[in-house]
Amino acid sequence: MRYNDSIQTIKGIGAVKAKYFKALGINNIEDILTYYPKRYEDRTVIKPISQLTIENLETIIGTITNVQETMPRRGLSILKVLVKDSSGVIELDWFNQKFLKSKMSIGSKIIATGKIRASYYRLSMNNPEFEILDQVAKDFVPNAILPVYSANERITQKILRNTMQEILKGIKEVPENLPVEVIKKFSLVDKITSLQEIHFPKNKESLLIARHRLVFEELFLIQCFLVYVKKINSTRHKGIKHLLDSKLSQAVYKMLPFSLTKDQKKAWCEIKADMERDIPMQRLLQGDVGSGKTIIAILSLVKTVENGYQGAFMVPTEILAMQHYQVLIGLLSQHKIKVGMLVGSLKKNEKEAIVLALANGNIDIIVGTHALIQENIQFNNLGLVVTDEQHRFGVRQRALLQEKGISPDILVMTATPIPRTMTLTVYGDLDVSLIKELPPGRKPIKSFLRTPDKRSLIYQFVLREIEKGRQAYIVCPLIESSEKIDTVSVTDIFDELSSNIFKEVKCALLHGKLSKDEKDTVMKEFYCGNIKVLVSTTVIEVGVNVPNASVMVIEGAERFGLSQLHQLRGRIGRGEYQSYCILISHSNSKDTFERLSVMESVSDGFILAEEDLKLRGPGQFFGMRQHGLNDLKIADIFLDTDTLLQARLAAAEVINDTLLFNKFEPILKSHYKEYWENINFC
């Protein structure tokens, strides 16, 4: 059995079962061995039912005494199973999982793990993990530490455990991704031992040792890739050495309608210093919503124009491109800087004229969407590439625009606050500038958390704001209502509001299923003030600057992370008016209410990002695939900070040691083969 063999080489797995494994992202032996448990059932600690602690995650063993299925309302079925041991009775409840009924037989022994709830009659568990003990594989004993995987109806815990055991018995060696020198220096266990212990640990200590090794490896490979990219970006090609600021840059700086904040000045000094070196700039400008990143980007673009180069400013939406274009025209036209815009909706003859002007050098600064990276777009002398809201593009698109010039400087901007550990993992190939300070005079947004019974009062308040001349966003998590997800939809809310309280107000609906032209039309109408209430999904998360929008209501707020709520909230509070963000939570969970209440008192996006990372984990916080790197399968960026820093140090040593790197390069190249072949690191 080899590491890259198909899952079908395992006895008992044919084409049909392989398809079900594929739904879990498992195609070969490597996939399943790195399909790590999401948690463990420590069956060495099984409590009598009478000694269970409410709100704790507990494991019980007992006998099934009753099985009952009820349907309290349409679309909801509840399977209730009573289990008793010598000390008491507990109720196990599963929601909308009718298929489980056939597995439950009165008199069978069951082991179940879940959070303990208290009902009026007895203790209960909702949707617990379970196994019928007389169906468990012979090698399993109740007093073991058992892995619990993300499973589905077809590929159960039993199948996953049995398959994993068979593979671990049959495979003799697996490829080693870590250099021997690194394994010795950091006292790490070998790969095959770590895989055996991560899936079926002998004890808690061996589990921790195995996990540390696998976390280290995962982070080490990512850090090696990022450190390598950073090194070759700074050494392979000579960059553009911009001169010190002269008349044009100084004139634009002096004519700014406001003074830069301390953070903005610091960021601008760091960017200028980079541009004035002969090493290509690779810098991330990270700033909270409304912190003033755009003006720093404009100053950078002016600097490259003053030095005889062209600048490109790529943004994720046409409406945002239009807004930046108007700002650039307003600031720079008097200085005879020629600004152009290239977006998909331009007419054919307009596009052709822009493309020709770019190639001839008759446009100094071009603002555009992904249209800028099309093959037919050529620059006369590209000196600086600025990408806004980088996570909306991805590494490949950034590289494609970068290739339009010869070693141009790169400035990446994001309004998504990223904790330091996440920055090292996602943007480890970039130097980082931070703008945390907001410009003076901006009124803090007042945020409130409310329950659905206050909806009538909330929308009356919104109506009063509209009557004052303001505009409002109403944000919902779903496009259409769903029986599976108990939350509000944007279509239902739009129908309700536009036919009742806002029937005399111009309302519009915006969501991802609309065509690009339809979305752009709605956003332009809202931007111009013709639409007063915009009922939308999160497509407005990265949108246009509408200073007149002073209120946002977020329905189903429990469906969003804190960072996303903060990003949405950043759409308002951009003008002179006091702004209000009202979160409506439909959840009865105390934990959820406490999580969301942080939004009422905290306006710092970096603090909220840290909280999000603790609560939701990096996978949900920020999709790693958007950055051209593999998803984290086992590492936790928040919990594994020390290991991350160790891995970063080890990666730097390997990349900078020529002999060591020559031995390690094939491993790194194999691991990131897709990016090695498609990204030109320049």
Buried (B, 14 or more C-beta within 10 A) or exposed (E): EBEEBEBBEBEEBEEEBBEBBEEBEBBBBBBBBBBBBEEBBBBEEBBEBEEBEEEEBBBBBBBBEEBEBEEEEEEEBBBBBBBBBEEBBBBBBBEBEEEBBEBBEEEBBBBBBBBBBEEEEEBBBBBBBBBBBEEBEEEBEBEBBBBBBEBEEEBBBBBBBBBBBBBBEEBEEBEEBBBEBBBEEBEBBEBBBBBBBBBBBEEEEBBEBBBBBBBBBBBBBBBBBBBBBBBBBBEEBEBBEBEEBEEBBEBBBEEEEEEBBEBBEBBBEBBBEBBBBEBBBBBBBBBBBBBBBBBBBBBBBBBBBBBEBBBBBBBBBBBBBBBBBEBBBEBBEEBEBBBBBBBBBBEEEEBEBBBEBBBEBBBBBBBBBBBBBEEEBEBBBBBBBBBBBBBBBBBEBBBBBBBBBBBBBBBBBBBBBBBBBBBBBBBBBBBBBBBBBBBEEBEEBBBBBBEEEEBEEBBEBBBEBBEEEBBBBBBBBBBEBEEEEEBBBBBBBBEBBBEEBBEEBBBBBBBEEBEEEEBBBBBBBBBEBEBBBBBBBBBBBBBBBBEBBBBBBBBBBBBBBBBBBBBBBBBBBBBEBBBBBBBBBBBEEEEBBEBBBBBEEBBEBBBBBBBBBBBBBBBEBBEBEBBBBBEBBBBBBBBBBEBBBBBBEBBBBBBEBEEBBEEBBEBBBEBBEEBEEEBEBB
